[in-house]
């Protein structure tokens, strides 16, 4: 019996990413995360935390709206099978799988 291949995707919704002048990577986390399970189901993580920081004024309304908007756009991309990260990842996975079976 052949082992089943599975891939899970984890997207961290962020405002900015970069490298500081000291060479340290950084990102401005907007709390929300989208997880795509191998069966295609989606899970939105930390939505409650985003609400809490908005209510405590630890995040600007503009950033709250940005997080929600980016999450909705990402979900649309995923559901329509248009997300480039997932598409490229699956193509690479297929290539590796085929190569491991001597088909490349």
N, C-alpha and C positions, 0 to 999 in steps of 0.2 A: 504494500500500500504506500502510495506516495504522500509525503508530508504536504499539507496545504500551505501555500504561500500567503502571507498577510502583510498589508502595509497600513499603518495608521498615520494620519497627518495631524499636526498641531500648529495652529496659527496664533501668534501673539499679536493682538492689535496694538500698534504703537504709533506715536505721533512723529517722532524723529529718531533716526539712528545715525551713528557716526563714530568717529574716533577723535578723542580729545587731543589737545596740543601735546599732551604727555604720552600719546600713543595708546590710551586706554579706550577700548570700545564702550559705547554707551547707547542706551535707548530710553526714550520717554514712554514708558508703559502706560497704556490707557485702560488697563485692568482687564478688559474683555479678552477671552481666548476662545477660539473655535476649534473643536476637535472633530475630525472626520474618522469614523471607525471603519474597519475593513469592509463591513457590510453596507457602507454608504450612509449610515445614520450620522447625524450631527449632534453635537453637544456644545452648548454655550456655557462657558465656565466663567465664574466671577461676576456675573451680571448683578448679583446682590451687593457685591463689594463696590461696584461702580455706583450703584444707587446710594450706598452709605457715604462714599466720599463726596458725592454731589450734595447730599443733605447736610454734611458737616462742613461744606464750603472748602474742601481740600482739593477740589477740581473746579475749573471754570466751566460754566454752562457750554461755552463754545467747544471745549475739549470733550465734554460729555456727549454733545451732539455729533462731534467728529467720530468718536468711538462707535456710537450706534450706527451712524451712516456707513462707516467702513465695514462694520460687521454685516450689515444688510447687503452691501455690495459684494462682499466676499461670499456670502451664502448664495446669492444669485449666481455668481461665477461657478461655484461648486455644483449647484443643482443643475445648471445648464451644461456642465462638463466643459466649461471654458477656462477654468483656472489653469494658468500656464505652469505653475509649480507642480500641481498634481499631474497634468498631462505629460510634462517632461520626466517627472519621476517615474511614472508608469512605463513610459517608453524605455527608460534606462533599466528599470527592473526587468522588463520583458527581454531586453538585450542580454542582460546578465544571466537570466534564467536559461535562455536559449544557448548561450555560450557554455554554460555549465553542463548542458546536455549534448554538447558537441555539434550544435547546429550553426555555429558561426566560425 
